[in-house]
């Protein structure tokens, strides 16, 4: 059985920092008729008068008149685009007044119909802007300035709340911003982060899908779209692991589509290629797996050690053992002390019956992790392969004896150490594991760890006391050492 590599397909990341106001590309000239018929022109004059008013109490009267002439008999206004554009300007000017709430009584705004009802000004701005934009796409940037006047302030409040670990406030402002920018992907990106913080994975996935949908082909949103494609694919893969057959198939297919689209826009991205390799393996598309791994096999210098190890594990699980060996060996040139990769390489070489290369790999594993009992079983497997291939009777007996020796050593390993986590964390190197006392009496132990850089030089040490541990019981341990150059570990045999 191959050891399990650490999950490296990625984490969901959030949009943080100040929010730049992005305007969609505008093609063609935006010419909106705001001078006729008389209702549209009259509203225009009211808006101009409101902007030029010297007394604050005059402004509402002018804006009420503008709303009234645009809404009393809209069917008689033979210029819907101009009408919507002037409504947009009027609503925006209402919102700019000090002390004006987001929602007002319709009568106070100037509506003759249903005067006691309420009207949300942010929704009204969005609705009017959408109407103009849909009819005249070349006016996207023109109407966007009215959205962004309010969107920027609300969205920045949302991001500030998110950065301050106030997810409820962040969600409130993000949802509010959707009222004025229902087609903008950025509020959904903030909601993605909020739902992720709260552990609401399904909601987070829905938000990512909205980001992808609304970003479209707008280059201003290319980065957030790519981020969402990748993260959504990762979550779909995680969900597929525990899903029923039908849901699993759907999630795998969707994740594949997302990653292939991602790589089309960002070719050669190592993390996405790594994740796609896993998708292809899960889907059973061995032809695509071979094609994907070819680049990594041919140009390993473009990828990190962990990416190569993950790809190697995917290749091995897909039956591509020859490519798996190449990928493991390329990764080990960058990090010769990655214990899990060494174990997986040894297992793959065992499957290929390649004892010449397997022997040194197993020996390195046991030099690093001498109290790992399964490692000694792997050593026994190495000698078993040699025995089966040997024709000389004396050598065959010697190799059989070696096989039995290491099987016995496996059964008598005490204490038994199982490293569950090992890797970099910032400038530190962390280890976690379990020590099992297989003896007949309570005992205490000291594990003498040495941390190694890529050349094998010791760059950190730590003695870890474990115990007392009762007979036939175990105890966990953890290690964290400041060692920026560390890539692996070893420890002295424990007795």
HELIX and SHEET records of a PDB file:
HELIX    1   1 UNK A   38  UNK A   52  1                                  15    
HELIX    2   2 UNK A   56  UNK A   71  1                                  16    
HELIX    3   3 UNK A   74  UNK A   76  5                                   3    
HELIX    4   4 UNK A   80  UNK A   95  1                                  16    
HELIX    5   5 UNK A  106  UNK A  109  1                                   4    
HELIX    6   6 UNK A  121  UNK A  135  1                                  15    
HELIX    7   7 UNK A  137  UNK A  139  5                                   3    
HELIX    8   8 UNK A  140  UNK A  163  1                                  24    
HELIX    9   9 UNK A  167  UNK A  180  1                                  14    
HELIX   10  10 UNK A  186  UNK A  197  1                                  12    
HELIX   11  11 UNK A  201  UNK A  215  1                                  15    
HELIX   12  12 UNK A  219  UNK A  221  5                                   3    
HELIX   13  13 UNK A  222  UNK A  241  1                                  20    
HELIX   14  14 UNK A  245  UNK A  265  1                                  21    
HELIX   15  15 UNK A  270  UNK A  283  1                                  14    
HELIX   16  16 UNK A  286  UNK A  298  1                                  13    
HELIX   17  17 UNK A  300  UNK A  302  5                                   3    
HELIX   18  18 UNK A  305  UNK A  317  1                                  13    
HELIX   19  19 UNK A  321  UNK A  334  1                                  14    
HELIX   20  20 UNK A  339  UNK A  352  1                                  14    
HELIX   21  21 UNK A  355  UNK A  368  1                                  14    
HELIX   22  22 UNK A  373  UNK A  389  1                                  17    
HELIX   23  23 UNK A  393  UNK A  411  1                                  19    
SHEET    1   A 2 UNK A 103  UNK A 105  0                                        
SHEET    2   A 2 UNK A 118  UNK A 120 -1                                        
SHEET    1   B 3 UNK A 416  UNK A 425  0                                        
SHEET    2   B 3 UNK A 428  UNK A 437 -1                                        
SHEET    3   B 3 UNK A 473  UNK A 482 -1                                        
SHEET    1   C 3 UNK A 458  UNK A 469  0                                        
SHEET    2   C 3 UNK A 443  UNK A 452 -1                                        
SHEET    3   C 3 UNK A 488  UNK A 491 -1                                        
END                                                                             
